[in-house]
Amino acid sequence: TGIGGLLLAWGAVTGSAQGSEPAGQGMDCAIHPSKTIQLASPIDGVLAEVLVKPGQYVEQGELIARIDADIASADLDSARVKARARGALEAAVARVEAADTKFQRATNAFQQGVISPVEYEQAEAELRIARQELKRERESLQLAESEASRMSLVVQKSEIRAPAAGMISEALLHAGEAVAGGRAHCRRAHAC
Protein backbone atom coordinates (compact mmCIF):
# COMPACT_ATOMS: atom_id res chain seq x y z
CA THR A 1 0.00 0.00 0.00
CA GLY A 2 1.17 3.57 -0.46
CA ILE A 3 0.59 7.10 -1.60
CA GLY A 4 1.19 8.89 -4.84
CA GLY A 5 1.49 12.62 -5.37
CA LEU A 6 4.48 14.94 -4.91
CA LEU A 7 7.59 14.85 -6.96
CA LEU A 8 10.84 16.23 -5.64
CA ALA A 9 13.45 17.12 -8.18
CA TRP A 10 17.04 17.75 -7.21
CA GLY A 11 19.17 19.84 -9.45
CA ALA A 12 22.03 22.21 -9.33
CA VAL A 13 23.29 24.53 -11.97
CA THR A 14 27.03 24.61 -12.04
CA GLY A 15 29.26 27.11 -13.73
CA SER A 16 28.43 30.70 -14.56
CA ALA A 17 27.21 32.48 -17.61
CA GLN A 18 28.83 35.67 -16.30
CA GLY A 19 30.83 37.32 -19.03
CA SER A 20 29.97 34.70 -21.64
CA GLU A 21 26.83 36.42 -22.96
CA PRO A 22 26.55 39.98 -24.15
CA ALA A 23 24.52 42.20 -21.81
CA GLY A 24 20.79 42.04 -22.41
CA GLN A 25 20.87 38.68 -24.17
CA GLY A 26 19.51 35.55 -22.49
CA MET A 27 20.23 31.92 -22.87
CA ASP A 28 17.71 29.58 -24.48
CA CYS A 29 18.15 26.30 -22.63
CA ALA A 30 16.54 23.82 -20.28
CA ILE A 31 18.04 22.85 -16.96
CA HIS A 32 17.46 19.26 -15.91
CA PRO A 33 18.00 17.98 -12.39
CA SER A 34 20.87 15.58 -11.82
CA LYS A 35 18.55 13.22 -9.95
CA THR A 36 14.79 12.91 -9.59
CA ILE A 37 13.03 11.03 -6.81
CA GLN A 38 9.35 10.23 -6.70
CA LEU A 39 8.20 10.19 -3.09
CA ALA A 40 5.61 7.71 -1.91
CA SER A 41 4.13 6.50 1.35
CA PRO A 42 3.59 2.89 2.44
CA ILE A 43 -0.03 3.51 3.46
CA ASP A 44 -3.26 4.17 1.61
CA GLY A 45 -5.51 7.06 2.51
CA VAL A 46 -6.61 10.56 1.68
CA LEU A 47 -3.99 13.27 1.45
CA ALA A 48 -4.89 15.64 4.30
CA GLU A 49 -2.40 18.35 3.44
CA VAL A 50 0.56 19.09 1.23
CA LEU A 51 3.00 21.41 2.99
CA VAL A 52 5.26 22.20 0.02
CA LYS A 53 4.90 23.83 -3.37
CA PRO A 54 6.74 23.35 -6.65
CA GLY A 55 9.97 25.34 -6.58
CA GLN A 56 10.30 25.10 -2.80
CA TYR A 57 13.58 23.83 -1.35
CA VAL A 58 13.26 21.22 1.43
CA GLU A 59 15.77 19.81 3.89
CA GLN A 60 16.23 16.12 4.60
CA GLY A 61 13.58 14.93 7.07
CA GLU A 62 11.34 17.96 6.50
CA LEU A 63 7.61 17.21 6.61
CA ILE A 64 6.24 17.36 3.07
CA ALA A 65 2.69 16.01 3.36
CA ARG A 66 0.29 14.23 5.69
CA ILE A 67 -2.21 11.50 5.03
CA ASP A 68 -5.43 11.75 7.05
CA ALA A 69 -4.76 9.54 10.07
CA ASP A 70 -7.87 10.24 12.17
CA ILE A 71 -9.30 6.73 11.78
CA ALA A 72 -5.88 5.14 12.24
CA SER A 73 -5.35 7.21 15.40
CA ALA A 74 -8.68 6.05 16.79
CA ASP A 75 -7.80 2.46 15.90
CA LEU A 76 -4.45 2.95 17.66
CA ASP A 77 -6.18 4.18 20.81
CA SER A 78 -8.52 1.16 20.73
CA ALA A 79 -5.63 -1.25 20.16
CA ARG A 80 -3.70 0.26 23.07
CA VAL A 81 -6.70 -0.19 25.38
CA LYS A 82 -7.01 -3.84 24.31
CA ALA A 83 -3.28 -4.36 24.83
CA ARG A 84 -3.52 -2.99 28.39
CA ALA A 85 -6.67 -4.97 29.27
CA ARG A 86 -5.67 -7.59 31.81
CA GLY A 87 -9.06 -8.58 33.25
CA ALA A 88 -9.62 -11.64 31.06
CA LEU A 89 -6.03 -12.78 31.61
CA GLU A 90 -6.30 -12.39 35.38
CA ALA A 91 -9.60 -14.30 35.35
CA ALA A 92 -7.96 -17.11 33.36
CA VAL A 93 -5.08 -17.26 35.87
CA ALA A 94 -7.60 -17.50 38.71
CA ARG A 95 -9.47 -20.31 36.90
CA VAL A 96 -6.20 -22.26 36.49
CA GLU A 97 -5.37 -21.81 40.17
CA ALA A 98 -8.85 -22.97 41.22
CA ALA A 99 -8.80 -25.92 38.80
CA ASP A 100 -5.33 -26.90 40.01
CA THR A 101 -6.47 -26.84 43.65
CA LYS A 102 -9.55 -28.90 42.75
CA PHE A 103 -7.39 -31.38 40.82
CA GLN A 104 -4.95 -31.77 43.73
CA ARG A 105 -7.86 -32.49 46.08
CA ALA A 106 -9.37 -34.88 43.55
CA THR A 107 -6.04 -36.69 43.23
CA ASN A 108 -5.81 -37.18 47.00
CA ALA A 109 -9.46 -38.23 47.22
CA PHE A 110 -9.09 -40.67 44.30
CA GLN A 111 -5.97 -42.23 45.83
CA GLN A 112 -7.93 -42.76 49.06
CA GLY A 113 -10.84 -44.24 47.14
CA VAL A 114 -13.24 -41.44 48.16
CA ILE A 115 -14.18 -40.37 44.59
CA SER A 116 -14.77 -42.31 41.40
CA PRO A 117 -12.42 -42.36 38.42
CA VAL A 118 -15.00 -40.28 36.50
CA GLU A 119 -14.86 -37.49 39.10
CA TYR A 120 -11.05 -37.60 39.06
CA GLU A 121 -10.97 -37.42 35.23
CA GLN A 122 -13.45 -34.55 35.28
CA ALA A 123 -11.19 -32.53 37.64
CA GLU A 124 -8.20 -33.32 35.41
CA ALA A 125 -10.11 -32.20 32.27
CA GLU A 126 -11.18 -28.96 33.98
CA LEU A 127 -7.54 -28.19 34.75
CA ARG A 128 -6.49 -28.86 31.11
CA ILE A 129 -9.31 -26.65 29.83
CA ALA A 130 -8.41 -23.85 32.25
CA ARG A 131 -4.77 -24.01 31.13
CA GLN A 132 -5.82 -23.80 27.47
CA GLU A 133 -8.05 -20.80 28.22
CA LEU A 134 -5.12 -19.12 29.95
CA LYS A 135 -2.93 -19.82 26.91
CA ARG A 136 -5.63 -18.35 24.62
CA GLU A 137 -5.87 -15.19 26.77
CA ARG A 138 -2.09 -14.73 26.68
CA GLU A 139 -2.10 -15.14 22.89
CA SER A 140 -4.97 -12.65 22.58
CA LEU A 141 -3.01 -10.15 24.64
CA GLN A 142 0.06 -10.65 22.45
CA LEU A 143 -2.07 -10.10 19.34
CA ALA A 144 -3.52 -6.90 20.85
CA GLU A 145 0.00 -5.64 21.62
CA SER A 146 1.09 -6.48 18.08
CA GLU A 147 -1.94 -4.66 16.64
CA ALA A 148 -1.15 -1.60 18.78
CA SER A 149 2.42 -1.61 17.41
CA ARG A 150 1.15 -1.96 13.84
CA MET A 151 -1.35 0.87 14.24
CA SER A 152 1.34 3.06 15.78
CA LEU A 153 3.45 2.48 12.68
CA VAL A 154 0.50 3.32 10.39
CA VAL A 155 -0.02 6.64 12.21
CA GLN A 156 3.72 7.36 12.04
CA LYS A 157 3.83 6.55 8.31
CA SER A 158 1.02 9.04 7.65
CA GLU A 159 3.69 11.76 7.65
CA ILE A 160 5.69 11.97 4.43
CA ARG A 161 9.16 13.42 4.93
CA ALA A 162 11.89 14.40 2.50
CA PRO A 163 14.48 11.61 2.26
CA ALA A 164 17.16 14.16 1.31
CA ALA A 165 17.53 17.88 0.65
CA GLY A 166 16.25 19.11 -2.70
CA MET A 167 13.69 21.15 -4.57
CA ILE A 168 10.08 20.21 -5.15
CA SER A 169 9.66 20.10 -8.90
CA GLU A 170 6.09 18.88 -9.27
CA ALA A 171 3.07 18.09 -7.12
CA LEU A 172 1.23 15.12 -8.57
CA LEU A 173 -1.53 15.03 -5.95
CA HIS A 174 -3.25 17.62 -3.81
CA ALA A 175 -5.03 17.68 -0.45
CA GLY A 176 -8.28 15.70 -0.52
CA GLU A 177 -7.13 13.23 -3.18
CA ALA A 178 -6.90 9.50 -2.52
CA VAL A 179 -3.43 8.01 -2.43
CA ALA A 180 -2.61 4.34 -2.84
CA GLY A 181 -0.10 1.61 -3.33
CA GLY A 182 3.28 3.30 -3.51
CA ARG A 183 2.13 5.69 -6.25
CA ALA A 184 4.35 8.77 -6.38
CA HIS A 185 2.97 11.87 -4.71
CA CYS A 186 5.73 14.31 -5.53
CA ARG A 187 8.94 14.68 -7.49
CA ARG A 188 12.07 16.18 -6.09
CA ALA A 189 15.28 17.15 -7.87
CA HIS A 190 18.59 16.46 -6.13
CA ALA A 191 20.84 19.38 -5.33
CA CYS A 192 24.38 18.35 -6.19
C-alpha positions in Angstrom: 0.0 0.0 0.0 1.2 3.6 -0.5 0.6 7.1 -1.6 1.2 8.9 -4.8 1.5 12.6 -5.4 4.5 14.9 -4.9 7.6 14.8 -7.0 10.8 16.2 -5.6 13.5 17.1 -8.2 17.0 17.8 -7.2 19.2 19.8 -9.4 22.0 22.2 -9.3 23.3 24.5 -12.0 27.0 24.6 -12.0 29.3 27.1 -13.7 28.4 30.7 -14.6 27.2 32.5 -17.6 28.8 35.7 -16.3 30.8 37.3 -19.0 30.0 34.7 -21.6 26.8 36.4 -23.0 26.5 40.0 -24.2 24.5 42.2 -21.8 20.8 42.0 -22.4 20.9 38.7 -24.2 19.5 35.6 -22.5 20.2 31.9 -22.9 17.7 29.6 -24.5 18.1 26.3 -22.6 16.5 23.8 -20.3 18.0 22.8 -17.0 17.5 19.3 -15.9 18.0 18.0 -12.4 20.9 15.6 -11.8 18.6 13.2 -9.9 14.8 12.9 -9.6 13.0 11.0 -6.8 9.3 10.2 -6.7 8.2 10.2 -3.1 5.6 7.7 -1.9 4.1 6.5 1.3 3.6 2.9 2.4 0.0 3.5 3.5 -3.3 4.2 1.6 -5.5 7.1 2.5 -6.6 10.6 1.7 -4.0 13.3 1.4 -4.9 15.6 4.3 -2.4 18.4 3.4 0.6 19.1 1.2 3.0 21.4 3.0 5.3 22.2 0.0 4.9 23.8 -3.4 6.7 23.4 -6.6 10.0 25.3 -6.6 10.3 25.1 -2.8 13.6 23.8 -1.3 13.3 21.2 1.4 15.8 19.8 3.9 16.2 16.1 4.6 13.6 14.9 7.1 11.3 18.0 6.5 7.6 17.2 6.6 6.2 17.4 3.1 2.7 16.0 3.4 0.3 14.2 5.7 -2.2 11.5 5.0 -5.4 11.7 7.0 -4.8 9.5 10.1 -7.9 10.2 12.2 -9.3 6.7 11.8 -5.9 5.1 12.2 -5.3 7.2 15.4 -8.7 6.0 16.8 -7.8 2.5 15.9 -4.4 2.9 17.7 -6.2 4.2 20.8 -8.5 1.2 20.7 -5.6 -1.3 20.2 -3.7 0.3 23.1 -6.7 -0.2 25.4 -7.0 -3.8 24.3 -3.3 -4.4 24.8 -3.5 -3.0 28.4 -6.7 -5.0 29.3 -5.7 -7.6 31.8 -9.1 -8.6 33.3 -9.6 -11.6 31.1 -6.0 -12.8 31.6 -6.3 -12.4 35.4 -9.6 -14.3 35.4 -8.0 -17.1 33.4 -5.1 -17.3 35.9 -7.6 -17.5 38.7 -9.5 -20.3 36.9 -6.2 -22.3 36.5 -5.4 -21.8 40.2 -8.9 -23.0 41.2 -8.8 -25.9 38.8 -5.3 -26.9 40.0 -6.5 -26.8 43.6 -9.5 -28.9 42.7 -7.4 -31.4 40.8 -4.9 -31.8 43.7 -7.9 -32.5 46.1 -9.4 -34.9 43.6 -6.0 -36.7 43.2 -5.8 -37.2 47.0 -9.5 -38.2 47.2 -9.1 -40.7 44.3 -6.0 -42.2 45.8 -7.9 -42.8 49.1 -10.8 -44.2 47.1 -13.2 -41.4 48.2 -14.2 -40.4 44.6 -14.8 -42.3 41.4 -12.4 -42.4 38.4 -15.0 -40.3 36.5 -14.9 -37.5 39.1 -11.1 -37.6 39.1 -11.0 -37.4 35.2 -13.5 -34.5 35.3 -11.2 -32.5 37.6 -8.2 -33.3 35.4 -10.1 -32.2 32.3 -11.2 -29.0 34.0 -7.5 -28.2 34.7 -6.5 -28.9 31.1 -9.3 -26.7 29.8 -8.4 -23.9 32.2 -4.8 -24.0 31.1 -5.8 -23.8 27.5 -8.0 -20.8 28.2 -5.1 -19.1 29.9 -2.9 -19.8 26.9 -5.6 -18.4 24.6 -5.9 -15.2 26.8 -2.1 -14.7 26.7 -2.1 -15.1 22.9 -5.0 -12.6 22.6 -3.0 -10.2 24.6 0.1 -10.6 22.4 -2.1 -10.1 19.3 -3.5 -6.9 20.9 0.0 -5.6 21.6 1.1 -6.5 18.1 -1.9 -4.7 16.6 -1.1 -1.6 18.8 2.4 -1.6 17.4 1.1 -2.0 13.8 -1.4 0.9 14.2 1.3 3.1 15.8 3.4 2.5 12.7 0.5 3.3 10.4 0.0 6.6 12.2 3.7 7.4 12.0 3.8 6.6 8.3 1.0 9.0 7.6 3.7 11.8 7.6 5.7 12.0 4.4 9.2 13.4 4.9 11.9 14.4 2.5 14.5 11.6 2.3 17.2 14.2 1.3 17.5 17.9 0.7 16.2 19.1 -2.7 13.7 21.1 -4.6 10.1 20.2 -5.2 9.7 20.1 -8.9 6.1 18.9 -9.3 3.1 18.1 -7.1 1.2 15.1 -8.6 -1.5 15.0 -5.9 -3.2 17.6 -3.8 -5.0 17.7 -0.4 -8.3 15.7 -0.5 -7.1 13.2 -3.2 -6.9 9.5 -2.5 -3.4 8.0 -2.4 -2.6 4.3 -2.8 -0.1 1.6 -3.3 3.3 3.3 -3.5 2.1 5.7 -6.3 4.3 8.8 -6.4 3.0 11.9 -4.7 5.7 14.3 -5.5 8.9 14.7 -7.5 12.1 16.2 -6.1 15.3 17.1 -7.9 18.6 16.5 -6.1 20.8 19.4 -5.3 24.4 18.4 -6.2 
